[in-house]
Each structure stands twice: as C-alpha cells, then as structure tokens.
Amino acid sequence: RAPTQMFRLKQRRQRALCATPHSLSVMAEKHENPMRNIRIEKLNLNICVGESGDRLTRAARVLEQLTEQQPCFSKARYTMRSFGIRRNEKIATHVTVRGEKAEEILEKGLKVKEFELLKRNFSNTGNFGFGISEHIDLGIKYDPTSGIYGMDFYIQLARPGGRVSRRKHKRGRVGFSHRVTREEAQKWFQTKYDGILMDK
C-alpha cells in the first residue's frame, strides 16, 4: 500500500477510538436507513350492500363524500339464491386512498375503535383491517335519504422500494428482510397511534 493510504487508515482508526458516546449516537441517527421506515402504502374502504340499485348508489355517494374520490363497484362472482344475488350483479362499492388523505381517514376510523385492535386483525404480510358499524361515526353528517352504512377498512403497509417488483424494466424481488412482518406491523400501530392490541 502507498504511504498516503496507510496514513489515512491510521487516521480513521484514531477517530474511531476517540469517538465519544454522544458522537456515536449522532452518527447512528445520521446513518439510520430511511428505506427501513414503514409507511401506509394504501387504504382500501369497502361497503358491501348485497344488492344493486338505489342502496348501492347511496353507499357510493357516502364513500365519495368521505374521500372526495370516485368509487368503483364490485360484482358478485357466483349466483346465490339464498342471498338473492345473481352472478355479475353489482353488490358492493370500494375506493383506494393514498398519501396524507389515507392517514387522515385511518385516524378517524381508529378513533371509532378507540385505538383498540385484535391481534388477529393483522396478516402475516404486515397488513391489517377492521370494520365500523356506522359511517356517521367518522364525522359525516347524517343524511336521511342515504341511510347508515357499515364500512370495512383495510390498510397495506410497506417500506420504500417495493416498486422494483412491479416495474416493467429490470424487475426484481423484494427481499425477505425488507418485507413487513406481522410483528413489525403491530409494533408500528402501537408506536404511531399508541394503539392497544387485544387477544379477543
């Protein structure tokens, strides 16, 4: 090795030995990997009416009022005579929300649940969901013409960089260590919202 390289190595070793606990903590904070931060990828809101017609249209109006987005309709996969559902009949409405709006609506939903969720609400892939029985609990004004609807919340959590598995050019895999686990999702819920996890 050249003398200059040896001199630089000695300097680095001396700095590492002379580093104080405070400087080490600052370095740890500075070099904390932002790609490991968990965030809300998207929030899915679903209202299943079980029939097509006016009730479904009014439910879609409720979602539009809440999210300021145009909701989509879901069709029945099978004909079920006991429920009075025909195949390909529109029976539910849903909308996907992202960004700050998703966080705002999720906080409203968790307030209704008093920030209490069951452990089984969390999936192995780090996502979680819950439901509310009345949409007016979210702060929407009651409209007698619309009625009252229950609503399902489903939240997908992810770390930055998941795009590599969906892009067209040079598509890759998201490694196991980068995927969000059930335990990490539960910890994120407890730290971000001071949430309470219950067994039953």
Disulfide bonds with the S-S distance in Angstrom:
none
